[in-house]
Amino acid sequence: MQSLSDRKSVYLFLWTLILGGFFLLYSLQPVQAQTTTGVVENRKAALQAQLDQIEAEIEQQRVLLVSKQQERSSLERDVSILNAKIKTAQLSIKARDISIQQLGDDIGAKQTAINGLNEKLRREKLSLAQLLRKTADMDAHPAVTIMLGGGSLSQVFDDIAAFNDVQRALHESFNEIEGTKVITKAQQEVLEDRRNEEVQLRQLQVLEEKKIEQEQAEKKRILTISKGVESLYQQLIASKEKSAAQIRAELFTLTGSVAIPFEKALQYATDAGKAVGIRPAFILGIIAEESNLGQNVGTGTWTVDMHPTRDRPVFQQITAELGLNPNQMPVSKKPWYGWGGAMGPAQFIPSTWVLYKDRIAKATGHNPPNPWNPEDAFAAAAILLEDNGAGAQTRAAERLAALRYFAGWNNATKRAYAFYGDEVMELADKYEQQINVLLATR
C-alpha cells in the first residue's frame, strides 16, 4: 500500500504541474494581448480623429446655416442654405459610417475576450474535476485504514486540509471567471444595441439625403428660372407665397389617418397646445415630421411587426375598447433594427399610449381615446411634448423636447439625432409663417 506521505507528495506534484501550466499559459498571453491591444487602440484613435474632424465640419455648416437663416431672403442666401443642408447631411452619413466601424471593432474585441474566458473556464473546470476525483479517492479510504498504513491522524487532517484549500481556490476562480463572463457578455449586448442604433441612424440619414436630393433639384430649378438674377428670384418667391385661402385648404398629411385640411389641423394643434402651453406651430412640426418618417417606414401588421409581449396584448386591448378590428388598423412596419407597431399620426406604440390614455381622454373628452383619431393624436403629442420640457417655449427647449420625443431622454443630446430636431424646428418655422398669414386676414 502506498503511504500517505507518498500519496500526498504525488497530489502536490500534480497540483504544481497544473499551476505551472496555467502560469506558463497566461504569462505568454499578455505579450500577444499587448500587441493586439496596440493595433486596436491605434485604429480607434485614427477613427476617432476622423470623426472629430467630420463633426467639426458639421458644426461649421450649422453655424453657417443659422447665420444665413437670419438674413433677408435672397438668391445667394437661399442657395447657401441649401448647400449647407446638403453638406451637413453628407457629413452626417459619413460620421455614422465611422461610428459603426468603431462599434464593430469594440464588439469584436468583446467577443474575443468572451471566447478566451470560455476556454479558461473549461480548463479550470477540467482541473477541478481531476482534483475532485483525487479527493473522492481519499474518501474511499477510511482514516483508520490510512493510519494503519503508517500514517498519523495529524497527517490525515493535513492531507484533507490541503485538498480543501485547492478546491476552495478553484471554486473562487470559477466564480470569478463566470462573473467576468457575465459582465463581458452584458457589455457586448450593450455594444450590439448601440450598433443597431447607429445602423438605424444611418438609414434615417439616407432618408434625409433623399430629402436633400429634392432640395438639390429645387436649387437647380430656381437657378434655372432666375438665371442668377436677384430680381427674377424675388419674383419667383412672390409667386410661391400662398394666400390665406390656399393655406386653409391645403391638406395636412397624417400617418395612419386620412389627410385633413390645414385649417382643421391648426385647430387641433391650437386646442391641444393651449391646454398644456405648447406652440401650435411646434405641434404641427412634430406631427408632420412623424408623418414623413412614417411614410418611409411603411405600413406594418400588428401580429408581425409589434413586440409580442410588450405591445401586442395592449394593442388588442386598445382596439377592443374602440370596437376596431386589429387586423385592419395601420401600424408602422418593423425595421431591421427593432420593433415597429407605432399607431396613428402621433406614432405612439401601444405600451406608451396606455400610459397617456387617461390624460388624452381628459383633454379631448373622448373616452377611450383613439390613436388614429387626429384630434386625439394631436393631444397625445402635445402632452408628451410638455412632459419633455417644451412648455418653456424657447427654441432650445422645443428642439430638445422634439429630440426626446424621437430618441428618448438618454439619446436626445447625442449629435447623431440632431437632424430630427433641426427638421422639426424648420417645419415649425414654416407653419408659424402660415399661421401669421391666417392671423393677418382675421
PyMOL commands that set and color helices and strands:
alter all, ss='L'
color gray80, all
select helices_A, chain A and resi 4-69+75-139+143-148+153-226+230-240+244-249+262-276+280-297+302-305+312-322+326-328+350-364+374-387+390-392+395-407+415-440
alter helices_A, ss='H'
color red, helices_A
select strands_A, chain A and resi 251-252+260-261+299-300+331-332
alter strands_A, ss='S'
color yellow, strands_A
deselect
rebuild
show_as cartoon
